[in-house]
Amino acid sequence: MHISDFLTPRDEVVEGRFQGVLQAHKVGSSGDRLENDPSRLLSMTYPSNALQTAFDHVDNKLRSRDSQGGITLSGPYGAGKSHGLLALYHLFDSPELAQDWIDEWDIALDLPSTARASILSTSKTDADRIWEPIFRDLGREDVLDDIKRYPTTDHIEKLAADETIAIFFDEIETWWESFSDTADEELVERNEFFLQNLFEVANDPDYNLFTFVTLLDKSEDLKRILNRTSPYAVDLNSTGDRERIILHRLFETRRDDFDESAVRDVVREYIDNYAYPIEIDEEKRYENRMVETYPFHPELLDLLDSLYEGGRERQNVRGAMNVLADTVRRLYDETDLIITSDINAAAFRGINQTLFNRYRSDLEAVDTIDFGDDLLKAILLYTLDERRQEASVTECLIGTYKPEKTSVSKLDMSLGNLYGTAHYLDRDSSKQNYFITEDPKLTALVTREQERVLEGDHSDIETKLVEVVRDDVWSSDVHVYPDEDIPESKEIQVVVLLDHHSNGALRSELDDFFEGRTYQNTVLFVAPKQEIRSDKDIIRKAARVLGAENLQGKVDDEQGELGKIIRDERRELRNELEGRYGNWIKWSEDPRGGVRLRKKSVVADVDDVKDKVGRDKTYVGEKILDEVEDAENGISLDSMLNDFRQFRRMPVVLEKGVFTSAVSKLYRDERIVLEGDRGKFYAAHKNDALPDLNDGLTIHCPKNLDEAVYTKTDTGSTTGGGEPSGGDSGTGSTTVGVSSGGQTTIGGTAGGSGGPSGGDTGGSEGGTVATETETTRVTFEGPSARVLRSQAESRVNGDTDTVTHIDLSYDVGELSKEELIELIEGLPSANHIEATVVIQREVQD
């Protein structure tokens, strides 16, 4: 089946004489033109929604239902303003013939049996006084001779005194704007008065005067003049039935006269074969639209509408009709449906000459690929669409597929082969959108090289990932495991992982790493929060960086554009990788034995990791106490520091100064005693100065020593000796707020002869004792219950103070659930207890 079996194209289309441009000034000219042939012009005119609106206004004026006879026709170039103006002109110039056309379309409009019409196109007539050619054309030189400076309303009323008059202006804006406001001031004023008077009479119910003007909205001054009488405005660009206009203009066959059932069979053959990867929504609705727009595929009409819409130089509807008329001429007797690839691409070279040239240069490269030229053409047309600038796989295949020629699967294979063969063809990272590019060195070549990298051994990609993670994301301050060797060292090292593991798998991986390693607590591991090595998007981005870098030295890059692409692609990869880091792997002692693993959120910055680690320095001192408490003979300073570096159960010591600061504080707080050479002991209990913290010192817990070692003798009494009372809470820093009352005894009678006023009262002969209380807050702070007890002993008066409220804040480091419950159960009872617990909760992998 072919289009000719259903529709008959107009002769001018078949013969290549399609007149897409209508010019108002050609009315009355010699030659075979539509403008001066009312029968032909009306037969090719579809009464669009916009035109019928204009007809309604004319009918209302003729039936005296409305007085307004002024009508403006607006729209961009090619919207059909001149065609509409000419159709309206012939209604008045040839009313009998026009009435037959009106009746044929069942339009409610009764034209007068006689009327006179005058059409003025300023592209042909450049009159200083625009009314002169109009009066002459209407044969009213008698009125013209009576005009002095400009036509008054009386002059214009004489024109329409005895019959219906219609005056048409085409392209008046260009003529109006040609006047100079200074040199032509008098002419401008005369013409302005004429137009104003003309439209006033057209709005007079006593006169059947109609005035039509086409406008491009170029002259605000002219629009101001016309709007004084509020003429009706008809926008031909928003008519809503543009497709019907095109079809009627190109084909003689009316839509009501063609075999819809047979056309639907043709359409169904296409839709039934629209298989994967073609995707269409609401198949039945899509089928109905294809029938409505037959013989043109609706995707083609939508594309042309987008290509021509709003572009003055692209001629809007006129441009689409010219392209489609040429296609119908070539194919109406050869194909059953016109699709995107049937269009002649040369018609669009003016939109982007460079892209068109790129397309032409690639045609030879793809001539060995089945339907390669058609696919490339469809991609070009979508690339030229400024709103899209790319063609989806569905659009490529629908724009090329014809059932009698090939299959969708073969076309899809050709589309895949097209990429990498056409020098100026590129596609996005999803491989779902294709486009023609102006410079293959900067887009297509990089993408093509990226695909080659992806098709090869991925070891190069992983090497690039290690490089970018180490050098760009972490600024070369880290090692990457397991891709790089991690040296044994007493110094702190930050090591990042590329692999995202569950907690169990991560524990196993790191246990293998630490096996046989001496200094385990100097390696700070950071794991990603998301997949990296197995993430397809990350792999593609890394491959694109590699692809761009592989082109260095192989292509001309005088402007340095390739270098910019490399920097941009590498920065994009870096940003993506930065967002995936990370979790610092924190180790702590497990009460059940060994160590346990926790994750603490960090950003991709070594300083941030160390900052998170440094927050544990409070526990360094507590750990020292725990260790020496169980060592009857003490532990040497050097050995203790070495333990912190070796064992993951210990807090991380970022530098030796953190350790020595903790030892110094413990010494000042009288919690440890230091032993030097030849058994010399140093104790703050007896005001000994802190010795130099050299490796030869040994740390002791006071309770493991004879009391005499750290006791200062003073008049037979001892201080600071004995075992610390209250025990060590092991909970870190604790703050206690105490509300206490200070009591004051006041003599005399309070409140006159009445009862006691304020406070407690006590009775005795001869008077009343009144007491007042004041509230104060006393803060205790220290690392253990023993220290807090000592402060309470000295700062709370047992005779005058009564504790009414206690605020406790525990910084406990890390407790298990069981340890938390044990701590809570150990709290004393009170009137009310409120607790907020900060929890580090593991998230699901």
Secondary structure, 3 states (H helix, E strand, C coil): CCHHHCCCECHHHHCCCCCCCCCHHHCCCCCCCHHHCHHHHHHCCCCCHHHHHHHHHHHHHHCCCCCCCEEEEECCCCCCHHHHHHHHHHHHHCHHHHHHHHHHCCCCCCCCCCEEEEEEECCCCCCCCCHHHHHHHCCCHHHHHHCCCCCCHHHHHHHCCCCEEEEEEECHHHHHHCCCCCCCHHHHHHHHHHHHHHHHHHCCCCCCEEEEEEECCCCHHHHHHHHHHCCEEEEHHHCCCHHHHHHHHHECCCHHHCCHHHHHHHHHHHHHCCCCCCCCCCHHHHHHHHHHHCCECHHHHHHHHHHHCCCHHHCHHHHHHHHHHHHHHHHCCCCCCECHHHCCHHHHCCCCHHHHHHHHHHHCCCCCCCCHHHHHHHHHHHHHCCCCCCEEHHHHHHCCCCCCCCCHHHHHHHHHHHECCECCEEECCCCCEEEECCCCCCCHHHHHHHHHHHHCCCHHHHHHHHHHHHHHHCCCCCEEECCCCCCCCCCCEEEEECCCCCHHHHHHHHHHHHCCCCCCCCEEEEEECCCCCCCHHHHHHHHHHHHHHHCCCCCCCCCCHHHHHHHHHHHHHHHHHHCCEEEEEEEEECCCCCEEEEEEECCCCHHHHHHHHHCCCHHHHHHHHHHHHCCCCCEEHHHHHHHHHHCCCCCCCCCHHHHHHHHHHHHHCCCCEEECHHHCEECHHHCCCCCCCCCCCEEECHHHCCHHHCCCCECCECCCCCCCCCCCCCCCCEEEEEEEECCEEECCCCCCCCCCCCCCEEEECCEEEEEECCEEEEEEEECCHHHHHHHHHHHCCCCCCCCCCEEEEECCCCCCHHHHHHHHHCCCCCCCCCCCCCCCCCCCC
